[in-house]
Amino acid sequence: MKLIIKIARYVYHTIKRLEKKRKLNLKKETIDFDNIQQSFNNATRLHRELIVVTHPDRFTDEKQKVFATDISAQVNTNKYNYKELIKLQTIINNHLKN
């Protein structure tokens, strides 16, 4: 019986210790205020530009149409995330040059 109580205490304190570590790690995460500001100011404009360029109806080639459909979905998913839109813009520019 004493062994079971010792094991239970050990498990309890181990769980508490892990919870404290997890909370500390959550506090260490940084918020990207620059991305928030850029998203607020520029994301909508960039989103519109990218949707115009990648709209699937603009392409007749089947491969380009599939690419445009996929990338348009990604652009719409990241509509308010400026950093991701910039990354997608780079991908789009590289693909359209080829």
C-alpha positions in Angstrom: 0.0 0.0 0.0 2.8 2.4 0.9 4.4 1.7 -2.5 1.2 2.6 -4.4 1.1 5.9 -2.4 4.7 6.7 -3.3 4.1 5.9 -7.0 1.0 8.1 -7.0 2.9 11.0 -5.4 5.7 10.6 -7.9 3.3 10.6 -10.9 1.4 13.6 -9.5 4.6 15.6 -9.0 6.0 14.6 -12.4 2.8 15.8 -14.0 2.9 19.1 -12.2 6.5 19.6 -13.2 5.7 18.9 -16.8 2.8 21.3 -16.7 5.1 24.1 -15.3 7.6 23.5 -18.1 4.8 23.6 -20.7 3.5 26.9 -19.3 7.0 28.4 -19.4 7.5 27.3 -23.0 4.2 29.0 -24.0 5.3 32.2 -22.4 8.6 32.1 -24.3 6.8 32.1 -27.7 7.0 35.5 -29.3 4.3 37.4 -31.1 5.3 38.7 -34.5 3.9 42.2 -34.2 5.6 43.3 -37.5 3.6 40.6 -39.4 0.4 41.7 -37.6 1.0 45.3 -38.6 1.9 44.4 -42.2 -1.1 42.1 -42.4 -3.4 44.8 -41.2 -2.0 47.4 -43.7 -1.1 45.4 -46.8 -2.6 41.9 -46.8 -5.9 42.7 -48.4 -4.3 44.6 -51.3 -1.7 41.8 -51.9 -4.5 39.1 -51.6 -6.5 40.9 -54.4 -3.4 41.1 -56.6 -2.5 37.5 -56.2 -6.1 36.3 -56.8 -6.2 38.2 -60.0 -2.9 36.7 -61.2 -3.7 33.1 -60.2 -7.4 32.8 -60.9 -7.8 29.4 -62.7 -10.1 30.9 -65.4 -7.1 32.8 -66.8 -5.3 29.6 -67.9 -6.0 27.3 -70.8 -3.2 24.8 -70.2 -4.4 22.0 -67.8 -1.1 22.0 -65.7 -1.3 25.7 -65.2 -5.0 25.5 -64.3 -4.2 22.9 -61.6 -1.4 25.0 -60.3 -3.6 28.1 -60.3 -6.4 26.2 -58.5 -4.0 25.0 -55.7 -2.2 28.3 -55.3 -5.5 30.2 -55.3 -6.8 28.0 -52.4 -3.6 28.7 -50.5 -3.9 32.5 -51.1 -7.5 32.4 -49.9 -6.5 30.4 -46.8 -3.8 33.0 -45.9 -5.9 36.0 -46.8 -4.9 37.9 -43.7 -1.4 36.6 -43.2 1.0 39.0 -45.0 4.2 36.9 -44.5 2.5 33.8 -46.1 1.2 35.9 -48.9 4.7 37.2 -49.6 6.0 33.6 -49.7 3.2 32.6 -52.1 3.9 35.7 -54.3 7.5 34.4 -54.6 6.3 30.9 -55.6 3.8 32.4 -58.1 6.5 34.7 -59.7 8.9 31.8 -60.0 6.3 29.5 -61.5 5.0 32.0 -64.0 8.5 32.9 -65.2 9.1 29.3 -66.2 
